[in-house]
C-alpha cells in the first residue's frame, strides 16, 4: 500500500475471543499497511493486553445474550460513535450482533467497504418452537439487509452455512466466500506424544449445552459403567449465553466423579498435551477451533456429523463422527479409540497432517487479506 495508511476496524463480541482467534489477522493487516482498530465490549481484561501490544481498542456496551431494545439502541449508538471517530475504509464484523449492528451502522455512515464473518448459525437457527421460529425469521431478515451492500463480502466457515445463506437469498453467491475457520498456529500447538497413565478424554469448549455437554457427560457415565479406564475432563468456562450450563451443575458432576472441570485455561497447548482423545459432540458449528487445536496437537478426534465439525474430521481417518445427540454412539466411539491404541495413534498422526495441510493460521490470514483486496477502493 502506498500513501496514508488505510484504516480497518474489527468489530467483535469479545476481546478474549479476538485475542485467541483473530489476533494474527490484525497483525497481518497492520504489516500489510492498515491502521488497525479493534472495537470490543467494555470491561474485558483482554482489551488491555491488546493495547499493550500496540493496537487501538475502542470499547462499546454489548449484551451478548440479551434482547433488550434499549440496550441494543445504546450499542448501535456507540458503534456509530466509534465509526465516526475512526472513519474506517474497511469494517470487519465478526459474530451475529456485530454483523447485524455493524452493518447497519456501516451502511448508514457510508463506510466504503465491509466484511461480515458468519462464525456459525448458533442458537437462533437451532432452536425450535413458535417463538424461536419468529426470532429466526426476524434475524434472517436482518441478515438479508446486513449482507445486501454491494461493496461487501460475507465469509463463511463451512460450505453448509454458505449454501444455506445463498439458497435463502440472504447473500448473493458472488459475495459469499468460504474460509474454513480461524486457523490454528501450528507452532503454538505442536504435535505432542500421548501422556502416560489413565487416558484423558477432553472436552475443550465453553460450557454450553449445545456443544453437546450433556451427551459428553452421559457418555462418560457409560464408559465408567463398563469399566474402561478413562478420565473425562471439561476445559472451558461458563458463558453469557442462554444455553450455558450452571456452575452448580458442573460441581455436581464433579462430586459424582463423572467428570473433572478444569475451568478456563489460558495455556491450551499445555492442557491439550494432557489429553488422549479430544471430543466435541456439538450440535452445529462454524468450524470449531477446539478441534483444530486438538488436530494440531496430534490427537484422534471424536465429534458429531454436523456442519463445521465434519469439516475437520473425516470419519475413520483422523477421528470418528457420531450422530448428533446420541450419547450411546458417542460412548461406543470413545471406547473404540480407548481400546484400540494403534488405530488411535494412526488417527492422531493424520490429524496433525490435516492441520498442516488445510487449517494453518497462515492460510486463513492469506485468504482473508485477499478478501480485503477484492473490495472496491
N, C-alpha and C positions, 0 to 999 in steps of 0.2 A: 504494500500500500504506500502511496505517496501522498504528500500534503499532510494536513492536520489529521490526527487520529480520529477514526470513526468510532462512535460510541455504541456499545451494546449493553443492554440491561437484562439480567436474568431474574425473572420474577418467579419465586419458588415458595412452597408452603412450609419449608423447614430448613434452617441453616445447617442443622446436623445432617440432614439428608443431602443437602447440596455439597457439604464437605466430603461426605463419604461416597457420593455417586457422581457428582458433576464437576468437582473442582479441577480435575485435569483438563476439562474443556475450557474453563475460564483461563487457565494458564496458557493453553494453546492459542486461544483467541487473543490474549494480550501479546503473545510472541508474534502473532501474525499481523499486529498493528492496531488492534482495537484498544480503546479505553474501556475497561471493564467495570461495570457496576452490578452489584447484587442487591436485589430487594427481597427481604425476608421478614418473617413475623418478628415482632418485638419481643424482647426479654428472653432470647435464646442465647446461652453462653457461647455456642459455637460461632456466633457473629463476631465476637471479639477475636477468636482465633483467625477467622478470615481476614479481619482488619490487620492483625499482626503480620499477616503475610503480604500486606501492601495493597489490599483491594478495598474499594469503597463499598460500604454496606449501608443501605437505606432501610430503615425499619418501618413496618406498617402493621396495623392490627389485623389479625385473621383468626376467625373461629373455624377451625378446620372441619369439625363435625357438625356444626350448628347450622341453623337456617333462620336466624333472627333477621328480619328485613332491615331493622335499624342498624344492626351491626354490619350487615353487608353493605349498606349505603356508606357507612363510615369507612369500610375497607376500600370501596371503589373510589371514594373521595381522596383517600391518602395515596392510593396508587396513582391517581391523576396528578396529585401534587408532585410525586416523585418523577413522573414522566415529564412534567413541565420543567422541573429543575434540571434533569439530566439531558433532556432533548435527544433521546437515542435515535440512531439511524436504524438499528435493529432491536426489537424486543423479543426475547426468547422466553416463552411462558411454559412452565412445567407443572403438570397435575391439574385436576379438574377446576378448582376455583381460580388459580392463576390464569388458566387458559380462558375461562369464561369472562372473568372480570378484566383481566389484562387486555384481551382482545377488544372488549367494549371501549376501554379507555384508549387503546392504541388507534382504533378507528375514529373515535371522536376527536382526538388530538392530532390526527393525520400523521402518525408515526410512519415513516416511509415504508418499512417492511417489518413483518414479524413472523415468528416461528412458534407453532403450538406443538408441544410434545405430549402425546397421549400415552401415559405410562401404564395404562390398563383401564378396563371399563369399570372396575370397582363395584362397591356395594349398590349404587344406584341401579346398575344394569343387571345385577344378580338377584336382587330382592324380588319377592313375589307378593301378590295381593293388590287390591284396588288402589290403595294409597301409593304403593310402590309403582304401579303402572302409570298413575298420573304424574308422579315425580319423574319417572323415566321419560315420559312424553315431553315434559317441560324442559328437562335437561337436553334431550335430543334437539328440540327447537333452538335452545340456546347455543348448543354446539354448531348447529347449522349457520347461525348468524356469526359465531366466532370464526368459523372456518371459511366464511364466504368472501373474504377480502382477496382481491386478485393478486396483490404482491405479497403473498404469504405462502408458507408451506406447513404441512401437518406431518409430524414424524410419529410413526407407529413402531412399536417394539416387536410385534409379531404379525404375520400375514392374516390371521383370523380377524383381528381388530381392524386392520386396514380394509379388508374386504367388507366387513360389516358397515363401516362408515361410507364407503363408496357405494355399496348396494343401497343403502338408505338415503343416498344423495345428500349426505351431510357435507362431504368434501368431494370435489371433482377428482377423478383419478390422476389428472396431470399435476395436482398439487399435493398428492399423498406420497410420502417417502417412507420406505422401510429401513430402519436402522435397528439392528437387533440388540436392544438393551443398552445399558450404560457402560458395558465392557468391564473387564477385570484387569487389574495391574498384575501381570504375570510375575514380576519380580517381588512385589509385596506379598503375593500369595504363592510361594514356591511349592513345588511338589515335595511332600514330606512322607516319610515312612509311617506306617501304622504304629501307634504306640503299643507297648506290651500291656499285658493284663486283660481284665474283663473288657470286651468290646463296648464301645460307646456309640450309640445311635443318637445323632444330634439333630435337633430341630432349631435351625438358626433363623429366627424371624421375630417380628413383633408378635406379641401375644394376642392374636386375633382369632376368633372362631373361624372366619372364612379363609384362614391359612391352613385349615384342616387340623387345628389343635385338638379338638375332641376326638377325631379319628386317630391321631397320633397317640393320645393317652390311652384310648381303648386298645389300640394295637399293643402298646406296652403291657397292659394288663394280660393280654392273651399270650404274649411271648413269655412273660413271667409265669403264667399258669402252666405252660407246658415244660417249664424247667430249662429253657435255653438261656445260658448266662449272658446277660447284657445290662448295661446301664442306659437309661433313656434321659437325655439332657435337653432342657429348653434353654436357649441362649437368645435373649432379647428382652425388651421392656414392654410394659403395658403402653397403651397408646390412646390419644384423644380421638377415639373412633367408636362409632355405635356398636361395632362388633368386637370391642376389646374385652378380654377376659378379666374378671375381677381378681385383684391381688389375693383376696381371701380364698378364692378357688385354687389358685396356684399353690398357696401354702397348704391347703387341704390335700392336694395331690402329693405334695412333698411329704406330709405327715403320714400318708399311707404307704410311702416308699415306692410309689409308682414311677415318679419322675424326679429329677433334680432340676431346680430352676436357678440358673446362674445369673439371671438378670441381664442388663445391658453390659456389653463388653466393648471397650474401645480398642482392644487388641485381638481383633477377629482372626488374624493369621495364627496367633498362638492358640486361640480357642479351637479353631478348626483342626489344628495339628493334633489335638487330643481326641479327635473323632475317628471312628472306624467306618461308619456309614453316615452320609448326610441325607436327611429326609425332609421333604416339604410337600405334604399332601394337600396343597392349596386347591381352592375351588376354581380359581381363574387368576391369571397374572398378565402383566405386560410382558416382561421377561425377567424372572427373579434373579437379582444379583446374588442372593444366598446360594443358589445352585451354581452360578458361575464361579463364585469363590470356592465352593466345595470342589468343583471340577478342577480348578487351577491347583488346588492343594493336592489333587490326585486321590479323589475318593469316589467310590461307587455311589451312585445316587438313586434314591427311591422317591418318586413323585407321581403326580396324577396325570392322566391322559387328557389334559385340558390345554386351551390356548396359553401360550407363554411357557409352561413347564415342558411341553413336548418339543419345544424348540431347542431345549438344552439337552434333553435325554432321548436317546434312541433306545427303544425297548430291547433289552438283551445285548446291547452294545456297550454303553457306558453306564448303564443302570437299568432299573425296572420301572415301568409305568403301570399304575393300577387305576381302576375306575374311581372316579371322584365319590367321596362319601362312603367308601367301602372299607371299614376298619378290618374286616376279616381278610380281604385281599391284601391289605397293607401289611398285616401281621405275617401272612404267608410269604410275602416278598422279602420282608426283613429277615425272617427265619432262614429263608433260602440263602441269602447272602452271608448270614452269620455262620451257617453250617457248611458252606462250600467256599472256603477261603481262596482257592485257586481261581474260581470264577470271579470272585470279588476283586482280587488283585488285577486280573485282566481288565475288568471294567474300570478300575481306578486308573490304570495306565492310559486307557482310551479317553477317559475324562480329561486328563491333563492335555492329551494331544488335541482334543477338540477345543479346549480353551485356547491353546496356542494358535490353532489354525483358523478359528472362527470368531472368537469373542474377546480378543485383546483390546485393551483400552485405546491403544494407538489406532486401531482400525476404526473404532467408533468415533474418535476425535476427528480423524481424517474425513470420514463420511459426513460428519456434522458441519465441518468447515466448508465442505463442498456445497452443502445446502445454503449456507450464508452467501457463497459466491454466486449461486444460481438466482438469487433475488435481484430485481432490477435496482440499479443505483439511482 
